[in-house]
């Protein structure tokens, strides 16, 4: 199944910068691996924000939740909005 996933990050104000940089690096590596696995199909940053939007693919909503909740920055995700997507006739050729 494909999902539109919108994520808004709320960086902590009380974390040492070195630790935050470690978490950002770990998140980056996790995203690259999810992209390699085909879970993240496309990914965009929303300019001027700490938000992103992406096209994700997972077996179902439960699997997607497991993937997202395993991200290193999950505790600091202020908003995660997930929209299940259905095929459009223009895309399927019908």
Phi, psi and omega per residue, in radians:
X1 nan 2.559 3.071
X2 -1.783 2.532 -3.121
X3 -2.367 2.441 2.935
X4 -1.559 2.116 -3.080
X5 -2.086 2.129 3.096
X6 -1.943 2.233 -3.074
X7 -2.220 2.308 3.068
X8 -2.102 2.098 -3.092
X9 -1.612 2.364 3.076
X10 -2.033 1.562 -3.114
X11 -1.011 2.455 3.132
X12 -1.215 2.602 3.123
X13 -1.671 -0.235 -3.030
X14 -1.952 0.274 -3.116
X15 -1.779 2.398 3.065
X16 -1.007 2.459 -3.076
X17 -1.013 -0.665 -3.128
X18 -1.076 -0.727 3.122
X19 -1.165 -0.729 3.122
X20 -1.080 -0.711 3.108
X21 -1.116 -0.650 3.066
X22 -1.063 -0.784 -3.141
X23 -1.140 -0.700 3.096
X24 -1.083 -0.724 3.109
X25 -1.126 -0.723 3.113
X26 -1.133 -0.688 3.104
X27 -1.121 -0.741 3.122
X28 -1.059 -0.790 3.131
X29 -1.115 -0.714 3.118
X30 -1.102 -0.737 3.136
X31 -1.130 -0.693 3.104
X32 -1.098 -0.735 3.130
X33 -1.150 -0.738 3.098
X34 -1.119 -0.610 3.076
X35 -1.160 -0.753 3.124
X36 -1.074 -0.671 -3.138
X37 -1.333 -0.201 -3.125
X38 1.536 0.109 3.113
X39 -1.280 -0.804 3.018
X40 -1.650 1.979 -3.108
X41 -1.530 -0.752 3.099
X42 -2.512 2.708 -3.029
X43 -2.632 2.312 3.123
X44 -2.336 2.506 2.980
X45 -1.577 2.437 3.038
X46 -1.537 2.004 -3.013
X47 -0.922 2.383 3.082
X48 1.335 0.198 -3.119
X49 -2.336 3.076 2.987
X50 -1.772 0.420 -3.106
X51 -1.810 2.717 3.029
X52 -2.501 2.870 3.099
X53 -2.398 2.502 -3.097
X54 -2.627 2.790 3.008
X55 -1.752 1.995 -3.095
X56 -1.982 2.687 3.078
X57 -2.264 2.288 3.141
X58 -2.570 2.850 3.138
X59 -1.021 -0.730 -3.132
X60 -2.884 -3.126 -3.083
X61 -1.116 -0.599 3.125
X62 -1.135 -0.767 3.109
X63 -1.091 -0.740 3.111
X64 -1.065 -0.752 3.112
X65 -1.043 -0.750 3.128
X66 -1.065 -0.739 -3.134
X67 -1.136 -0.846 -3.103
X68 -1.139 -0.744 -3.097
X69 -1.241 -0.224 3.075
X70 -1.561 -0.091 3.136
X71 -1.135 2.478 -3.133
X72 -0.980 -0.572 -3.109
X73 -1.642 0.132 -3.091
X74 -0.885 -0.740 -3.136
X75 -1.069 -0.314 -3.097
X76 -1.904 0.244 3.070
X77 -1.466 1.941 -3.084
X78 -1.256 -0.745 -3.138
X79 -2.369 2.320 2.944
X80 -2.242 1.943 -3.123
X81 -1.924 2.136 -3.094
X82 -2.057 2.273 3.086
X83 -2.175 2.091 3.064
X84 -1.219 2.477 -3.105
X85 -1.998 2.472 3.086
X86 -1.978 2.695 3.138
X87 -1.126 2.453 3.073
X88 -1.749 2.476 -3.127
X89 -0.957 -0.593 3.126
X90 -1.120 -0.676 -3.134
X91 -1.282 -0.602 -3.068
X92 -1.553 -0.197 3.126
X93 1.394 0.291 -3.141
X94 -1.874 nan nan
